[in-house]
Amino acid sequence: MARIIGGITTSHIPAIGNAITRGQMEDPYWKPFFDAYPPVQDWLEEAKPDAAIVIYNDHGLNFFLDKMPTFAIGAAPQYLNDDEGWGLQPLPPFQGDPELSWHIINSLVEDEFDICSCQEMLVDHGFTVPMSLMFPDQAKRSAIRTIPVAVNLIQHPLPTPARCYKLGQAIGRAVASYEKDTKVVVFGTGGLSHQLDGQRAGFINKDFDLMCMEKIVSDPEALARYSIHDLVRLAGAQGAELILWLVMRGAMSEKVKKLHSNYHIPISNTGAGLLLLENAA
Amino acid sequence: MASAAKPAPIPGTVIFDGDMAVKGYALNKMCFSFNRAENRKAFLEDEDAYCARFGLSEEQKAAVKARDTLALIEAGGNIYFLAKFVGLFGMNMQDIGAQQTGMSVADFKAKLLAARG
């Protein structure tokens, strides 16, 4: 049987990808951020997941406003990264797992989540930056099978935090009912507080972020009670990406154990959060 | 488009909803095209012709000409698509953060650092 062996949250800021490409990990600006990742990389090395479900948002690479699915799931044998227009170097293809993807798609629709399935899907920095952080080694990065789950965070109405948490729970049930012996890890990417647009650009809310870092572990339902408007107000326009963390958390069991965490301000315009969770026995 | 009553506005923040997505469609579609290098080149070679090809409104054309991020947002631009536009001029999110808040880039970065408390 398949099982979820861990949940990881990480920011997915494009500047991280540039810093990796340029080898700036030891620079004073970047070091405190990158130094938090080896414990998570070591855990992955040890736990050897077969597949990663990556919860992210597309920032205008694969999806345009002509067709904007609220929840889209990849069902492709591989996923290509591509030019996003502003200079991030595209990464080599990522491996898919169509069988597990279709199992999840079938299970979700049966569970009344009417998602959009994608047999071709470009993945952007929201997906690739976390993959680079988790698997710095290209061979390992291209070995793990991936299932991209894209959540609309461009055009309101965005799905509510409560809905995203429930989607995660449905993904958890889908994995648990997959018959092939598969170890699955779930990445909730993005966040924490940041706002890129408007006179409020540069808004970061450390207190709110630290509260989210705690509640996502101990009481995710408290976070699921916020509205999207609350999240925009409290975490900034793009801080609404917390809903991606809630999808991950929903896929985990009710009680989880926190193995590692880090919070760092600022990376680019963002409060960057990292968490490694295991299901509690 | 907007149907439910909108909650209280958040100062300095434009919610990119159905109304804005309709208003900004042409502008965002042009910016989406900048994912491809040949389109970036075509814009830089003849900006007016490129804007005309996408049917930008006068308000959008003026905001493009001025490289004015706040005006682009007002004209329906979405920040993720606008990122591809400002990237044409070598600007990143911290540069346009500074522009939108009327600060120098150094002051904007200092403001972000100050969020550490």
Interface residues (C-beta under 8 A of the other chain):
Chain A: A15 H59 G60 L61 F64 L65 D66 D82 D83 E84 G85 W86 G87 I154 Q155 H156 P157 Q195 L196 D197 G198 Q199 R200 A201 G202 I204 N205 K206 S227 H229 V232 R233 A237 Q238 I265 P266 S268 N269 G271
Chain B: P7 I10 P11 G12 T13 V14 I15 F16 D17 G18 A21 Y25 N28 K29 C31 F32 F34 N35 R36 A37 R40 T69 L70 I73 N78 I79 Y80 F81 L82 A83 K84 V86 G87 N92 M93 Q94 I96 G97 Q100 T101 F108 K111 L112 L113 A115 R116 G117
